Amino acid sequence: MKHGIKGRKLGRNSAHRKALFRNLSIALLEHGMIKTTLPKAKDLRPYVEKIMTIAKKDTLANRRLAISILGNQKIIDKLFKEIGPKISERNGGYTRIMKYGFRVGDKAPMAIVEIIDRDIKEVAQPEKQAVTA
């Protein structure tokens, strides 16, 4: 029987996998979108969505729980002050995985993981000034 077997090993031991998902989730929460391999993206989704569910209610216990999972105070503040209020009415499904083709070196399937309803900051490009002679 295959009880308690969930997720992929991704060629890493358990401590390395834990560090990998912690780093990927911190990057996702910081930037709103990351590009990674498809198997990592599929395993990252439930990890991040549990953290985002915790962030829906800003209590001391939830903050301590999120800090114990992520370990980054700057990201926790952003999570509870910016991301949490936006997703408070949503019942799950906070992230989206889109396939992105294949990596050049080893043809690994790539994917983009993004947070639904994220802020897209448009960078205004400065106008080029004509140089007169």
N, C-alpha and C positions, 0 to 999 in steps of 0.2 A: 504494500500500500504506500501511496505517495502522499502521506500527510505532512503538512508543514513545509512543503517544498514550493517556494514561490520566488519568482524572479530568476534572472540569469546570473551566472557567476562572472561573466565577462573576463575570464582569464586572470582573475585577481583573488587574493585571499579576502577574508571578511573585513579586516581593518582597512585595507586598500579600497574596497568597494564602498565602505562607509565614508571614507574621506573623499572619494570620487563624487558621490551623490551630494555630500555637503558642499563641495566646491562648485559643482554644477548648479545646485539650487541657489547658492549665493550669487553666482553670476547671472542666473535667470532673473532673480528678484532685483538685482542692481540695474541690469540693462533692459529688462523687459522682453528680450529675445536673445536666444543663443543658437548656434549651429553646432550640431554634434552628430554622431552616428545614430542610425535608426534604433538599434537595440538599446543603446544608452538612453535615448529619448523616451522609449516606451517604458523603461524601468524608472525613469526619473519622474514621470507624470504623477503616479500615486504618492511618491515621496513629497513632492512640492505641494500637491493639492491638500494633503493632510496638514501641512504647515499653514497654508492659506486658510483652511477652515478654522484653525486655532486663532488666526489673526482677525476673525470676524468680530470677536468680543475682546475689547481691550481691558483685560484684568491683569492684576499682578501675577496670578497663578499662570495665566496663559503666556504672559511675557517670559516668565521663568522657564516654562516648558519649551517655548520657541528658542530661547537662548541655549538651553541644554541640547537642542537638536542642531542649531546652526552655529552658535558660538561667535556671532558677529553682532555687536551692539548697534553699529551703524545701519546694518540691513534690517535688524529688528525694529528700530525706530521707523524706518521707511515702510516696513511691512505693516505696522500697526497704525501709522498716521496717514499714509497715502493709499496703500493697496487695500487694506482691510475695510475702510468705509465704502469704497467703490464696489466691493463684492459682497456687501452685507446682505443684499436682497437675493443674490444668486444662490441656487441650491446645487453647488458642485459645478464641474466643468469649467474650471478657471484657466485651463491651459489648452493650447491647440498645437497639434503636431502636423507639420506639412512636410511631405517628402521633397527632397532637394537634389535628387540625382545621385551621382556616384563620385567618390573622391578620386582624384587623378592618380595618386600613387598606387593604391591597392584595390581600387574599385569597391570600396566599402560603401554601402548605402548610407547617404547622409540625410539629415532631417533638420528642420527648423522648429524649435520649441518656442512658443511665445505666450505671453499672458493675454487673455481676452480683455478687451477694454483698456488696453494700456495707452499711456499718453505718447503720442507720436510728435516729437519735437522737430518741427521743420527748421532746418538750418538754412537761413537766408544767405544765398551766395552774394558776395559783394559784386556790384556792377563793375565791369571793366571800363576803365577810363581810357579814352583814345589819347594817345600821345601825339601831340602836334609838334612838328618840326619848325 
